[in-house]
């Protein structure tokens, strides 16, 4: 063994949230470069970054030790409590480690982990424990002079771990370190405990010490200066990943401390690569011989219901093929579990539908998991599962999002919390969130931080900025010109040698080469540099850093063995939810199977619409139009397709966006498969791959349909020779290159991979050689490869598009034939989709729906239909009324009609503010001539807490004051403020005279104007979009009282009018009218904001960036 053979056994990554200063991958790269014997990742209270760490270490051939630093229970704040470092020696040790993490996590709360000494009982086999240095229980006792307590702890740890417990020595060049190490070594000699050296690593390289300081300030919601004064920060920058030689010099007097690191590394043979997380054994009826036979019975029973008897040979052949594949892969139990969940949803009255690649499966269709007939649509089963495929096929199920919790709790009950948990989601920093947190830590005021944040789009990155000049153009003067930190922050900053320009990220013309041993003389001292430079340097460094763990939108892990011995589990922020500490990608890498139980707002809308329709028909049997449900909607309704062709699709699933609406008049869908293609084509890939225009030209007869090779005609015929779907790419490989389905699936995964082009290049030789062997000349083979390589950017699953197309058509049908019901349903399931409630209500009015305001004796909590074409708004729209008030309102409404405002106040027990908002909304109209009179009457209810006092005060026969009636504009303003909706008119009605005086044309008026006309439009900004695929173009939608106007803004125009476009709710825009195939846009040239005052106060556009 080399004299300085050293393994780092105590190391945080940035998954020790808001403390660690480096990605796991950066630590691995640095560890490999430094020549470490091995590296342990020991993040605080979890294995959050362990999978990424292990993957990176395997790729660089650095032995990776799996571990964690756990926090003991105590009275102090969590960051001050004693800790222990645990390392997994073998598989048993790993199982014990994850169980200890889970026990400590589940005893506490989301942010308060509590490990107890008794938790170690029966859970220490295969685990190596380190004392955690200055934070160890023994060290704390020694520092307090409590020798006997320290000895008792030593005896206890020896009982638990034997020779696998080590006192941890750390030397960070602090004055007190040498004395503490001597104290530790004397204690080890007395108690026969072993010891080991670590550096308690917090960041990979020394330059990131500043970043770790700032992150710690974010964690404690303080500034650098205040944190320094409170001694929250580490005293120096020595907590980085040091080389073996550096550590050997630090511990030259104690060489055994270094030697023990390598000995421990040799004993830790466990590697976190694949885990055996099997599904539970699904119980089957006694009459069935096996899960496979039970599945077969269910499949054929369902197929009979789907296809009728007798089953065709084609159907039977496909079912047998799929059942054979399921048996071969031993997945019958998996399919039964999913079937059981869908069955339970039906019993609970929860609308459910499978999506994604599962829709390629006839078995899933027969089981009722999916709603698309894959045989009729000729979908490719191998996209879902095939031989040679390593991972388990994904089955994603959508549920009405308001009911999804019922399904999640069903799974918990069915399999037990010890065997089920949700997948996590890593919430990472992006530009805006980074600016907020870093800005506060650097001492900017909240107002200054908000002003900076407002200058950046949600997805805008600082990575594209080439220097401070470009960034500072966006800054308010109060920040751009500020050259110093606050006084207390200066005190902390004065010790830093250089600005925080991370070692691996470019900024202001510098790159990683600037961080050698000597400071670059061009880099200004931090106190002299402008705060903007610090702010954006830090923000760029933490771009993509994990901030905290969230909960995945639907992924659920279910295991046969107790989950807490397979993966670490903790509480989620949501009530009654537990999560594993890994996200979906980590789970897939480890081979842990998850089922996606997703919430989909459109299913909630349809469920609500069906319920409202049934209720209306029950109350008005004379107007019965039959049952409204998914299975009763006719598949080829002409009025529905005509509505879609006109792009009259506000609120319609998947085809309501501005981009979709601009495509619909050109595409003119007239059958279901047209909607499938419509759903798929407005995606980043087809846009980037320039596939949209060739497709449209061919569809409209403007160019001939051609194919790269005659063999591919059957595959590309339906999409006119233009590949749109992943399944087409797979079929092309099978037919043209002789790929097996498994190889074609590898191609599909390469196309969907983040580094798709690199993966595609690896497949290149095999693909081209296969084509040549199949009779395709090399030049054509090269051309086909390049087509598939480009396709890697945008392949979309045909099965997924088909599942969504079903819901798109269903929602369009409901909107077309039941507009009032559709309007009520979509209001009741907000928030969802692209548009605000005001836009949705205005759209309903354009469909001849009569909108009635909130009214105490006519409204219910949710909006409903009280006449065939009349929408009655519900209490849920009133500002300040939410779920907390829902039960009391519903109970009061069921008790009967309210006689007066006193009775309403008594029965509902609503707070004064809620009553005032109802008055502002005009909800007390039956009793008062004006809204101001209602407000006046409410004065008599003020500050009366008991019903007796309330009765006495209202018994006074006090005359109601007389107030002048509100103007229509004032009523509109009151409506919008109190409910977000104006039942009578649209705000721009009151500005029409002003707008006409500026030469502004209405949205309806544009229809009569000639192409290429320079014109002016104006209205409320209802959406702003800046897609990443649009090359800097921005898209706005304006609304006036006659309809919507689509506006296109070139990048140079956007930069010129950036603040006006981003911050103004009402705009006048001058531009050129563009009319093409029924689509009308305005290409903007100039912008003016105009003041709408209180009329639009509180209104917000929907921004998608």
Secondary structure by P-SEA (a helix, b strand, c coil): cccccccccbbbcccccccccccaaaaaaaaaaaccccccccccccccaaaaaaaaaaaaccbbbbbbbbbcccccccccccbbbbbbccaaaaaaaaaaaaaaaaaccccbbbbcccccccccccbbbbccccccaaaaaaaacaaaaaaaaaaaaaacccccccbbbbbccccaaaaaaaaaaaaaaaacbbbbbbcccccccccaaaaaaaaaaaaacccaaaaaaacccccccccccccaaaaaaaacccaaaaaaaaaaaaacccccccccccccccccccccccaaaaaaaaaaaaaaaaccccccaaaaaaaaaaaaaaaaaccaaaaaaaaaaaaaaaaacbbbbbbccccccaaaaaacccccccccccccccccccccccccbbbbbbccccaaaaaaaaaaaacccccbbbbbbbbcccaaaaaaaaaaaacccaaaaaaaaaacccccccccccccccccccccccccccccccaaaaaaacccccccccccccccccccccccccccccccccccccaaaaaaaaaaaacccccbbbbccbbbbbbcccccccbbbbbccccccccccccaaaaaaacbbbbbbcccaaaaaaaaaaaaaaaaaaaccccccccccccccccccaaaaaaaaacccccccccccaaaaaaccccccccaaaaaaaaccccaaaaaacaaaaaaaaaaccbbbbbccccccccccccccccccaaaaaaaaaaaccccaaaaaaaaaaaaccaaaaaaaaaaaaaaaaaaaacccaaaaaaaaaaaaaaccbbbbaaaaaaaaaaaaaaaaaaaccaaaaaaaaaaacccccccaaaaaaaaaaacbbbbcccccccccbbbbccccbbbbcccccccccccaaaaaaaaaaacccccaaaaaaaacccaaaaaaaaaacccccccccaaaaaaaaccccccccaaaaaaaaccbbbbbbbccccaaaaaaaaaacccccccccccccaaaaaaaaccccaaaaaaccccccccccccccbbbbccccccbbbbbbbcccbbbbbbbcaaaaaaccccccccccbbbbbbbbbcccbbbbbccbbbbbbbccccccccccccc
